[in-house]
Amino acid sequence: MLTIKNLSVSIGQRNLFQNISLQAKTNEITGLVGASGSGKSTLFRLALGLLFPSLGYKWQGQMDWKGIPLGEKPVPLLQPVFQDPFGSFSPYGTMRDLLLEPKRIQKHFFLNQEEKEEEWSKIETICQTFDLSLSLLDKTKQELSGGQLQRFAILRSLLANPEYLLLDEPVTALDVLVQKKIAEELKTINREKQLGMLIVSHDIGFLSYMCDRLFVLEDGSITEMGTPKEILKQPKSKLLQQLVAARSHSFVGLTSSSESSN
């Protein structure tokens, strides 16, 4: 279980969070919704050990994964998927080579040819799950679309054999058909692999479709929590009322699409 208890975070003189607490179950998809600039991505980076005191960040409270403390250093059992798929990969090398990165890290950056071929076979198998043509593996990131790169980013996170995924605005920069395709793929991963996820986003439609449980981050505090059905039926916080009123579409009720995401 991902546990956050009485966590406060500040940078300089600005308080980002004040005594926030939440628990995310191991095999569920949990959502954290907040307005742009609310600090939800800061919480994501803290869990990954990417907030450094040298940059002016200070925090106190508890944050752990199954009792393993988070915040001080990366915990490989938790793997991220970032918002910008183009910033997630080096411009040098093909996807076939770049996707070897998790294995290289595990093997201290040295792989023999047999190990490379074994990992490439695994990569090709997962590509089929993500509806990614094997020919894309021989392309650089400059030759791929945002939707293709984001699926490769998710694929790469799975190659690290994580126990949990942390996703920061994973579909915000993509068109709605690609969002829908990636949403379906993530839900399939969760269902078939029992792989839990924490998704931070300002898109209440996407989160209501994806998540088993939602937390609302407003003015540095958790102001609402519950299942999407519970809290969207009668939103109590000002933020959630505004998001519900403003959303122009919802993922709720969408079915699988046969359209490719390019």
Residue pairs with C-beta under 8 A, 6 or more apart in sequence:
1 23
1 24
1 25
1 26
1 65
1 66
2 23
2 24
2 26
2 30
2 47
2 64
2 65
2 164
2 196
2 198
3 22
3 23
3 62
3 63
3 64
3 65
4 20
4 21
4 22
4 23
4 43
4 61
4 62
4 63
5 21
5 61
5 62
5 63
6 19
6 20
6 21
6 60
6 61
6 62
7 17
7 19
7 20
7 21
7 43
7 59
7 60
7 61
7 62
7 63
8 15
8 17
8 18
8 19
8 20
8 59
8 60
8 61
9 15
9 16
9 17
9 39
9 42
9 43
9 46
9 51
9 57
9 58
9 59
10 16
10 57
10 58
10 59
11 55
11 56
11 57
11 58
12 56
15 220
16 39
16 42
16 220
17 39
17 42
17 43
17 220
17 221
18 220
18 221
19 61
19 221
20 43
20 217
20 220
20 221
20 222
21 222
22 30
22 32
22 215
22 222
22 225
24 30
24 196
24 198
24 213
25 196
25 212
25 213
26 66
26 163
26 164
26 196
27 190
27 194
27 195
27 196
28 190
28 196
28 211
28 212
28 213
29 186
29 187
29 190
29 196
29 197
29 199
29 210
29 211
29 212
30 196
30 197
30 198
30 199
30 211
30 212
30 213
30 214
30 215
31 198
31 199
31 200
31 201
31 207
31 210
31 211
31 213
31 214
31 215
31 228
32 40
32 43
32 198
32 199
32 200
32 201
32 214
32 215
32 217
33 40
33 200
33 201
33 202
33 203
33 204
33 207
33 214
33 215
33 216
33 217
33 239
33 240
33 243
34 40
34 200
34 202
34 216
34 217
34 218
34 239
35 202
35 218
35 239
35 243
36 202
38 202
38 217
38 218
38 220
39 217
39 220
40 200
40 201
40 202
40 217
41 83
41 168
41 169
41 200
42 51
43 200
43 217
44 80
44 166
44 168
44 198
44 200
45 51
46 57
46 59
46 63
46 70
46 71
47 63
47 70
47 71
47 78
47 166
47 198
48 70
48 74
48 78
48 80
48 166
49 70
49 71
49 72
49 73
49 74
49 75
50 74
51 57
51 59
51 71
59 71
63 69
63 70
63 71
64 70
65 75
65 77
65 78
65 163
65 164
66 77
66 163
68 75
68 77
70 78
76 160
76 162
77 162
77 163
77 164
78 162
78 163
78 164
78 165
78 166
79 157
79 158
79 160
79 162
79 164
79 165
79 166
80 157
80 165
80 166
80 167
80 168
81 88
81 150
81 153
81 154
81 157
81 165
81 166
81 167
81 168
81 170
82 88
82 153
82 168
83 168
83 169
83 170
83 172
83 173
84 173
85 146
85 149
85 150
85 152
85 153
85 173
86 141
86 146
86 149
88 149
88 153
88 156
89 95
89 98
89 141
89 149
89 152
89 153
90 98
90 141
91 140
91 141
91 142
92 140
93 140
94 137
94 138
94 139
94 140
95 136
95 137
95 138
95 139
95 140
95 141
95 144
95 152
96 120
96 123
96 137
96 138
98 141
98 156
99 119
99 123
99 137
99 152
99 155
99 156
99 159
100 111
100 116
100 119
100 120
101 156
102 156
102 159
102 160
103 111
103 115
103 119
103 159
104 110
104 111
105 160
106 160
107 115
111 119
119 159
120 137
122 159
123 137
123 155
123 159
124 134
124 137
126 155
126 158
126 159
127 133
127 134
127 136
127 137
127 155
129 185
129 188
130 151
130 152
130 154
130 155
130 185
131 151
131 181
131 185
131 260
131 261
132 148
132 151
132 152
132 155
136 144
136 148
136 152
141 149
144 152
145 178
145 261
145 262
146 173
146 174
146 178
147 174
147 175
147 178
147 181
147 182
147 261
147 262
148 261
148 262
150 170
150 171
150 174
150 178
150 182
151 182
151 185
151 261
154 165
154 170
154 182
154 185
154 186
154 189
157 165
158 189
162 195
163 195
163 196
164 195
164 196
164 197
164 198
165 195
165 196
165 197
165 198
166 197
166 198
166 200
167 186
167 197
167 198
167 199
167 200
168 200
169 200
169 201
169 202
169 203
170 182
170 186
170 199
170 201
171 178
171 179
171 182
171 183
171 203
171 206
172 201
172 202
172 203
174 182
174 261
176 249
177 257
177 259
177 261
178 261
178 262
179 206
179 251
180 251
180 254
180 257
181 257
181 259
181 260
181 261
182 261
183 206
183 209
183 210
183 251
183 254
184 256
184 257
186 197
186 210
187 210
189 195
190 196
190 197
199 206
199 207
199 210
199 211
201 207
202 243
204 232
204 240
204 243
204 244
204 247
205 247
205 249
205 250
205 251
205 252
206 251
207 214
207 228
208 214
208 228
208 232
208 250
208 251
208 252
209 250
209 251
209 252
209 254
210 251
211 228
212 227
213 225
213 226
213 227
214 224
214 225
214 226
214 227
214 228
214 231
215 222
215 224
215 225
216 222
216 223
216 224
216 225
216 231
216 237
216 239
216 240
217 223
218 237
218 238
218 239
218 240
223 236
223 237
223 239
223 240
224 231
224 235
224 236
224 237
224 240
225 231
231 240
232 240
232 244
235 241
235 243
235 244
